Amino acid sequence: MRIIPAIDIIEGKCVRLSKGDYNTKKIYNENPLEVARRFQDHGIEHLHLVDLDGAKSRHIVNHGILEEIASKTDLKVDFGGGLKSDKDLEIAFECGASQITGGSIAVKDPERFTSWIQKFGAEKIILGADANNEKIAVSGWQEESEKELIPFIKEYREKGIDYVICTDISKDGMLQGPAFDLYKRILEETEGSVKLIASGGISEFGELPKLSELGCEGTIIGKAIYEGRIQLKELEAFILNN
């Protein structure tokens, strides 16, 4: 299972929110590159970089930070937040993203999102399936759609998607543990055919082996690292032993 720390960006700074609420913003570091380098120093190879300004503006904003991290570290970066047009994707990939994550666009403009899978390949495109009460949420989680989570994932699996990041919004940033039961059901109902990346609620190191045993392909960890609940040395050991 891949360990994927998260860096969320607002105004060029490394922040975390709770349940996607911008009013809960907490700044952890003024220098995202410094944070990324610290991750790399502990054997981490992957990074989930979220442009929260982009999510609000509905177009890419913090591509300069993406370019800096991609060019000055060896981290493989998946980048999301506000990617709405072919031009946004071209900028993201030109700035060094290994993959991009599309969430709202997959709900609001499925034809365009499907065209990205075909144009760039399933290895490059991640479906962001973020849900509240198992309904897909969009626009930086400010809106809830009528789309049911598991049918939504299955629909895109049929269109060729491989990678899915699933965040249970009620757990995000709350440090109360991830949605084990939900991930188990997703993997069962898709017959293990999706590369499921767990996100939201990770609160302690002991949850990681459980997610791995469930069959999650990766786990995104945010606040638990920044709040010192999970030490980078623990993650380094986990990576070495898996």
Backbone torsions as a table, in degrees:
resi	resn	phi	psi	omega
1	MET	NA	128.7	179.7
2	ARG	-75.0	139.4	173.8
3	ILE	-98.0	123.2	-173.1
4	ILE	-129.1	92.7	175.9
5	PRO	-65.1	153.5	-179.4
6	ALA	-110.1	139.9	167.8
7	ILE	-123.3	118.0	175.9
8	ASP	-102.1	133.7	-173.6
9	ILE	-113.7	126.9	166.1
10	ILE	-130.6	126.5	179.0
11	GLU	51.2	39.3	175.6
12	GLY	79.1	2.9	-176.5
13	LYS	-111.9	153.3	178.9
14	CYS	-84.0	116.1	-174.5
15	VAL	-130.7	169.5	167.2
16	ARG	-135.2	147.5	174.6
17	LEU	-114.9	167.1	170.2
18	SER	-112.5	126.7	-179.1
19	LYS	53.6	28.8	177.4
20	GLY	73.2	10.5	-177.7
21	ASP	-85.1	115.4	-177.7
22	TYR	-63.6	-23.1	179.0
23	ASN	-72.4	-12.2	-179.9
24	THR	-97.6	12.1	-175.2
25	LYS	-53.2	131.6	174.0
26	LYS	-129.1	124.1	-179.3
27	ILE	-85.7	127.2	179.6
28	TYR	-104.8	-27.0	-179.8
29	ASN	-160.7	140.5	179.3
30	GLU	-81.2	-11.6	-171.8
31	ASN	-127.4	93.6	-179.0
32	PRO	-58.9	-33.6	179.5
33	LEU	-61.9	-40.0	178.5
34	GLU	-59.9	-42.7	179.6
35	VAL	-64.9	-45.6	-179.5
36	ALA	-60.8	-42.0	179.6
37	ARG	-64.4	-36.0	178.7
38	ARG	-65.0	-40.2	176.1
39	PHE	-59.8	-48.5	-178.2
40	GLN	-60.9	-38.1	-180.0
41	ASP	-61.3	-20.1	179.9
42	HIS	-104.5	25.7	172.2
43	GLY	81.6	6.8	180.0
44	ILE	-79.0	138.5	-175.4
45	GLU	-112.9	-13.8	-173.2
46	HIS	-125.5	151.3	-179.9
47	LEU	-143.0	137.1	174.2
48	HIS	-104.4	109.4	-175.3
49	LEU	-110.3	120.9	-175.2
50	VAL	-116.1	125.0	178.9
51	ASP	-90.8	89.1	-177.2
52	LEU	-69.1	-29.9	173.2
53	ASP	-63.9	-39.8	178.5
54	GLY	-64.9	-40.3	179.4
55	ALA	-60.2	-37.1	179.4
56	LYS	-76.3	-38.6	-175.7
57	SER	-82.9	-17.2	-179.4
58	ARG	65.9	31.9	168.0
59	HIS	-160.9	160.7	-176.2
60	ILE	-62.2	136.1	-178.9
61	VAL	-124.2	-54.3	-171.1
62	ASN	-92.9	42.6	-179.6
63	HIS	-69.4	-22.6	177.2
64	GLY	-63.3	-38.1	178.8
65	ILE	-70.5	-40.1	174.4
66	LEU	-55.9	-48.7	-177.6
67	GLU	-62.4	-40.6	-179.3
68	GLU	-64.2	-46.6	-179.4
69	ILE	-66.6	-43.9	-177.5
70	ALA	-65.8	-34.1	-176.3
71	SER	-87.8	-20.9	-174.9
72	LYS	-112.1	4.6	171.7
73	THR	-136.5	172.3	175.5
74	ASP	-99.8	10.2	-177.2
75	LEU	-66.2	140.5	172.4
76	LYS	-88.8	114.8	-170.8
77	VAL	-102.1	126.8	165.2
78	ASP	-100.8	132.8	-169.1
79	PHE	-120.6	133.2	178.1
80	GLY	-145.8	170.1	178.7
81	GLY	113.4	98.5	173.0
82	GLY	80.7	13.5	179.7
83	LEU	-78.8	110.0	-172.6
84	LYS	-124.0	-20.4	-174.4
85	SER	-128.0	164.1	175.9
86	ASP	-58.6	-36.5	179.8
87	LYS	-63.4	-41.1	177.4
88	ASP	-57.2	-43.5	-179.0
89	LEU	-66.7	-42.5	179.4
90	GLU	-59.4	-42.1	178.7
91	ILE	-62.8	-46.0	-178.3
92	ALA	-59.5	-47.6	-178.4
93	PHE	-69.5	-38.1	177.0
94	GLU	-62.9	-31.7	-179.2
95	CYS	-84.9	1.9	170.5
96	GLY	109.1	6.5	177.5
97	ALA	-63.9	136.1	173.7
98	SER	-82.1	-35.0	177.7
99	GLN	-142.5	160.1	171.1
100	ILE	-123.8	153.1	176.9
101	THR	-112.9	128.1	176.2
102	GLY	-118.0	127.1	-179.8
103	GLY	-115.6	-75.1	-178.2
104	SER	-56.8	-41.1	-177.3
105	ILE	-60.3	-33.2	-179.1
106	ALA	-68.7	-23.6	177.4
107	VAL	-89.4	-46.7	-169.8
108	LYS	-85.9	-26.2	-179.1
109	ASP	-141.8	67.3	-174.7
110	PRO	-60.0	-30.5	179.5
111	GLU	-63.9	-43.6	-179.9
112	ARG	-66.4	-44.8	-178.6
113	PHE	-62.6	-41.9	177.8
114	THR	-62.7	-37.5	178.9
115	SER	-64.9	-31.0	177.3
116	TRP	-66.6	-40.2	178.6
117	ILE	-59.5	-43.1	-178.4
118	GLN	-71.0	-39.9	-175.3
119	LYS	-75.1	-45.4	-173.1
120	PHE	-99.8	-17.9	179.5
121	GLY	96.6	147.9	-176.0
122	ALA	-62.6	-24.5	179.6
123	GLU	-69.5	-21.5	-173.7
124	LYS	-98.1	-16.5	-171.9
125	ILE	-115.5	127.1	177.0
126	ILE	-111.5	134.5	174.0
127	LEU	-84.1	122.6	174.4
128	GLY	-91.0	102.8	-178.0
129	ALA	-106.2	85.7	-177.1
130	ASP	-99.8	129.8	-170.2
131	ALA	-136.0	147.6	171.6
132	ASN	-122.4	124.2	-176.5
133	ASN	53.5	35.6	179.2
134	GLU	62.6	21.1	170.1
135	LYS	-110.2	135.9	-178.2
136	ILE	-65.5	133.0	177.7
137	ALA	-106.6	147.4	-176.3
138	VAL	-133.1	175.4	176.4
139	SER	55.9	58.4	-179.8
140	GLY	60.8	30.3	177.5
141	TRP	70.4	14.5	179.9
142	GLN	-81.5	-18.0	-178.9
143	GLU	-128.3	147.0	174.4
144	GLU	-107.4	132.7	177.8
145	SER	-94.2	179.9	177.1
146	GLU	-92.5	0.9	-176.9
147	LYS	-73.6	128.4	176.1
148	GLU	-79.8	136.6	-171.5
149	LEU	-55.7	-58.7	-171.6
150	ILE	-68.1	-43.6	174.5
151	PRO	-59.4	-36.1	178.3
152	PHE	-61.1	-45.6	178.7
153	ILE	-64.5	-44.2	-178.2
154	LYS	-63.6	-38.1	178.8
155	GLU	-59.9	-44.9	-179.2
156	TYR	-76.5	-25.0	174.3
157	ARG	-62.7	-39.5	178.7
158	GLU	-67.0	-24.9	178.9
159	LYS	-89.2	3.3	172.5
160	GLY	109.3	-1.5	-178.7
161	ILE	-68.6	139.8	176.0
162	ASP	-107.4	-48.9	-173.6
163	TYR	-93.6	132.9	178.0
164	VAL	-134.1	123.7	169.6
165	ILE	-97.0	121.6	178.9
166	CYS	-116.0	119.3	177.1
167	THR	-113.4	124.4	170.0
168	ASP	-85.8	105.2	-171.6
169	ILE	-59.1	-33.3	-178.7
170	SER	-62.5	-20.6	-178.0
171	LYS	-101.7	-14.6	-172.3
172	ASP	-63.9	125.0	177.6
173	GLY	73.4	5.9	-175.4
174	MET	-95.0	-11.0	178.3
175	LEU	55.7	39.5	-178.9
176	GLN	-116.9	14.8	179.2
177	GLY	96.3	150.0	-178.5
178	PRO	-79.6	174.8	-176.7
179	ALA	-87.8	70.2	-176.9
180	PHE	-54.0	-48.3	-176.0
181	ASP	-62.6	-40.3	179.7
182	LEU	-64.3	-45.4	-179.7
183	TYR	-64.1	-38.1	178.0
184	LYS	-60.3	-44.1	-179.6
185	ARG	-66.6	-40.6	178.7
186	ILE	-60.0	-46.6	-178.5
187	LEU	-66.4	-36.4	178.0
188	GLU	-67.6	-46.4	-173.9
189	GLU	-75.2	-20.5	174.7
190	THR	-99.2	6.5	178.9
191	GLU	54.2	36.2	176.9
192	GLY	67.5	17.4	-174.5
193	SER	-84.7	-12.0	177.6
194	VAL	-102.8	149.6	173.6
195	LYS	-88.4	94.8	-171.3
196	LEU	-88.0	126.1	178.0
197	ILE	-109.0	116.1	-179.2
198	ALA	-77.2	143.5	-178.6
199	SER	-152.7	136.7	176.0
200	GLY	102.0	123.2	171.2
201	GLY	90.3	-7.5	-179.9
202	ILE	-55.5	126.4	-173.5
203	SER	-125.9	-20.6	-179.3
204	GLU	-154.4	159.0	-174.4
205	PHE	-58.4	-37.5	-176.0
206	GLY	-60.2	-17.5	178.9
207	GLU	-75.1	-22.7	-174.5
208	LEU	-67.2	-48.4	177.0
209	PRO	-59.1	-33.4	179.5
210	LYS	-65.1	-42.8	178.7
211	LEU	-66.0	-37.5	177.5
212	SER	-63.4	-43.6	179.6
213	GLU	-64.1	-33.6	177.6
214	LEU	-64.1	-28.9	-178.3
215	GLY	112.1	12.4	176.6
216	CYS	-64.8	137.7	-178.7
217	GLU	-79.5	-28.2	179.8
218	GLY	-156.3	164.8	176.1
219	THR	-137.2	129.2	176.3
220	ILE	-93.1	129.8	-178.7
221	ILE	-124.0	128.6	-179.1
222	GLY	-121.8	-91.2	-171.6
223	LYS	-58.2	-34.2	-179.0
224	ALA	-58.8	-33.3	175.6
225	ILE	-72.8	-48.8	-174.7
226	TYR	-66.4	-29.4	179.9
227	GLU	-91.1	1.9	177.0
228	GLY	77.4	14.1	177.6
229	ARG	-72.8	-33.5	175.8
230	ILE	-122.4	128.2	-178.6
231	GLN	-88.8	144.8	178.9
232	LEU	-61.8	-30.0	178.0
233	LYS	-65.9	-33.6	176.2
234	GLU	-65.3	-42.0	179.5
235	LEU	-66.5	-38.9	178.5
236	GLU	-59.6	-45.4	178.9
237	ALA	-64.1	-41.2	179.1
238	PHE	-60.6	-44.5	-180.0
239	ILE	-62.8	-43.5	-178.6
240	LEU	-65.2	-31.8	-174.9
241	ASN	-93.7	0.6	-177.9
242	ASN	-119.5	NA	NA
